[in-house]
Amino acid sequence: MLTYSEVKELSAISGDENYFVSLYLNVNPVTNPKGDYLIHFKNMLKQTLDNLDKKTGKSVKEDLERIEAFIKDNKRGFKKGVSVISSAPRGIWKDFHVSLPVKNELVIDSTPYVKPLLALLDNYQRCMVLLVDKETARVFIIQLGEMQEYIELSTPDIPGKHKKGGWFSLQQKRFERHIDYHVSLHIRDVVKVLDDFFQKEAINSLIIGGPEEAIVKTKDILPKAICKKVIATFHAEIMMPEKDVLEKALEIAGEAEKKKEADTVSELITKAMKKDMAVIGLEDVLDNLQAGKVMMLVFLKDLRTGGSRCLNCDFLTVKSVKTCPYCEGELEEVRFLIDFAAQKAVEQGMQIEVITESDELARAGGIGAFLRY
């Protein structure tokens, strides 16, 4: 499964005279019922090679041939999206299979093109789903559109109704309190498992499903740190089929991510307008990135622009200059300036928020940053 550490490792690779081929291909069988993705790949390949000089085309020939063979030979192992990053001269080959469609792209550059991977990791973060009732609990982990059932807990000896005599008066109330006591013990056991898991693993959000009473009891005794990560609850039967759990959870997580993105953009622009620890616009962002002031980089998923990069200190600029103003080093032209900015942010341990769509951010230049100071 794709992990942030792998993407960070790729982002840290510095450019040299060798090239990387980065492929993103939608292999979703629903939209490619006859294996049309191979045709799409060949069309991208032809278009890319037509725009390359002969020397560069020759240097990546081995990579392109290997990638084409990989696409032809591994169709049974495909899910919905596949990414390949290859550089034969540097001995690097990475392939990622994800259960989400990706936008078709083929990029040849001096460093790996990882912005789509960062977007996937940001928009589909690790989520836990808890299904709970008075006797049973099921815990699922979802990441990048894939789900795995982690554990099932059962407390089958919780007392039920009397088989004879009915429920009457004081006897009924005592028996109900007896049941509530056992249910509470069950819920506490469930919460203990959740607490242990959250302490050991990086979980970004929690969704709770089940009968209303069980959901309320669970939330009442959740530790505050975990309770803050609850993004939604929903009514569900405890033995809800896994595919339905995944579908419901992805729907909820998608809506939560949209709201989070909208809130982030709104806060960013408000703070930037007040000059309160935030900036918008590419040049201001790059200046603060160079100074190490950026706490979180925020940019539109499809934002692309060219610029220049210092070969010595990695200074980035949209301006056409030949000498670096920081170290007087030589600058080279780059086609994917935003990707170098994202790479720099990852290397410096900054947070990244990739915005799927926002007219508000687009009007502000498509990029901004929250500052440390």
Buried (B, 14 or more C-beta within 10 A) or exposed (E): EBEBEBBBBBBEBEBEEBBBBBBBBBBBEEEBEEEEBBEBBEEBBEEBBEEBEEEBBEBBEBBBEBBBEBBEEEBEEBBBBBBBBBBBBEEBBBBBBBBBBBEBBBBBBBBBBBBBBBBBBBBBBBBBBBBBBBBBBBBBBBBBBBBEEBEEBEBEEBEEEEEEEEEEEEEEEEBEEEBBEBBBEBBEEBBEBBBEBBEEEEBBBBBBBBBEEBBEBBBEEBEEEBEEBBBBBBEBEBEBEEEEBBEBBBEBBEEBBBEBBBEBBEBBBEBBEEEEBBBBBBBBBBBBBBEEBBBBBBBBBBBEBEBBBBBEEBBBBBEEEEEBEEEEBEBEEBEBBBBBBBBBBBEEEBBBBBBBEBEEBBEBBBBBBBBEE
